[in-house]
Amino acid sequence: MGKRIFGFNRNVFFLGLVSFFNDISNQMVQSVMPVFLTTVLGASAFFVGVLEGVADALASVLKVLSGWYSDRIGKRKIPTVAGYALSLGVRPLLALASSFSQVFSLRIIDRIGKGVRDAPRDALISESIEPREYGKSFGLQRAFDALGTMIGPLLAFLFLPLLNNSYRSLFIVAFVIGLGALASFIFVKDVRSPNVAKSSPPKPDTKLFKTNKRFIFIVGSIFVFGMGTLPIILLLLKAQEVGISSGSLPLVYFIYNLSFVASAVPLGKLADRIGEGKVIAGGFAAALLAYLGLAGTSDIVLTILLFALLGLYSAATDGVERAFASKHLSRDILASGLGFMNMAIGFSSLVAGVVGGLLWTRFGSAVALDYAGVMSLIGLALFVYVDRSVLAKHA
């Protein structure tokens, strides 16, 4: 694993490419999904929120199970490839969907794939590098991910007129592009965990909870914050509400992800220097400001700027939280711990999606966004308190 590409570990680079192609494909679909669900299939904002919340929660449970199983068998690449393949295989089937229930089922299968792949993939990244590179390496992975997420909506915007505004044809194009993710795995090598129980079949244990109490409290504060993190496809309805046309929504998504891409690696490097906790707290503060700002504005330019601020929040948390977790976990439970953290984030997304979607439908976007702001403030306060406690004990 000595060969490096642009200063990054080979596995980190090619796993970044996997995320890049997958997210181009996925976000071509997701950037038009709010309009497809509400306009073509007639779903309400509440059901849009429920769809994302339930799908993320299911994926989160599977992240724990796949992480635990990956730790027990000592393999990372096989479950990662399987998860990406499952998600990719769902996308052409969306072109055949004719009801919300069908889209719901397909989205669940897509999230099962995500649940299978994420924890083993993050563990593979961690085991391929030294701890001093966690921040920048996870930052690169998330930057590739966000770059794909940025290009996906842009391609959707460009392709739709060429496809006579057919969302179903767009889903087929997205599938073809996503095949690049599976091709990139050719260059990824597995890193076998040194802690593999060879003499007995895998069985669950509670070591994670017995020996990592600080980590559990950190995850708890992230969970509270996440209960106010509204799904991005729900937030896109706010952009539509202030006067941005349905056809231009992918461009708003593009701006959100441009902000993410531009700041992910720099913020990862900053986290390596000053500590992950400070960067995560700054990201939480950015989200708080963005939610409260969106709740009170009807200005198109300000709305776009606030979506850019949300991109900064994502860059300061998504990869950095994984780096933070990796430093709190021993190698033999690395994937399990990462899976547990992702499960907590996913269940908090379920709460945010259901509650936010319900408030949005019953009382309007301002109430839902105010709820997000309040939960963000509480979560930020808890995280700062927990992080200070950890730092004090390490002093």
QUIURQUI-V565756 format. One record per pair of residues at least 6 apart in sequence whose C-alpha atoms are under 6 Angstrom apart, sorted by sequence separation. I is the first residue (numbers start at 1). GAP is how many residues later the second one is. If there is no record, write none. Layout:
BEGIN
i = (I;I)
gap = (GAP;GAP)
END
This chain:
BEGIN
i = (4;37;38;70;271;360;359;356;290;87;287;87;287;86;286;84;83;283;83;83;283;83;280;80;279;280;79;80;76;76;276;259;66;256;260;264;59;63;67;256;259;260;55;59;62;63;67;255;259;62;257;60;256;260;55;59;63;242;41;295;95;295;95;291;92;92;292;291;91;288;288;157;284;153;153;150;150;150;146;12;77;147;146;75;74;143;74;143;223;227;27;31;74;219;223;226;227;230;73;229;230;20;24;28;72;227;228;16;20;23;24;27;28;139;140;223;227;19;23;27;139;24;16;20;24;28;136;139;72;136;135;136;135;135;135;195;228;228;228;25;225;225;25;25;225;224;22;21;221;21;22;21;221;221;18;18;11;142;139;138;135;135;134;34;123;120;119;31;119;119;67;68;67;64;67;64;63;64;60;61;60;60;57;56;57;57;53;54;53;53;50;49;50;49;49;46;45;46;46;45)
gap = (6;6;6;6;8;8;9;12;16;23;23;26;26;27;27;29;30;30;31;33;33;34;36;37;37;37;38;41;44;48;48;49;50;51;51;51;52;52;52;52;52;52;53;53;53;53;53;53;53;54;54;55;55;55;56;56;56;56;58;71;73;74;76;78;79;80;81;82;84;85;88;93;96;97;101;104;107;108;111;113;113;114;115;117;118;118;119;121;121;121;122;122;122;122;122;122;122;122;123;123;123;124;124;124;124;124;124;125;125;125;125;125;125;125;125;125;125;126;126;126;126;127;128;128;128;128;129;129;130;132;133;133;134;136;137;137;144;147;148;149;150;151;152;153;154;155;156;157;158;159;159;160;161;162;163;166;177;177;180;181;185;188;189;199;212;215;216;219;219;220;268;268;269;272;272;275;276;276;282;282;283;286;289;290;290;293;296;296;297;300;303;304;304;305;308;311;312;312;315;316)
END
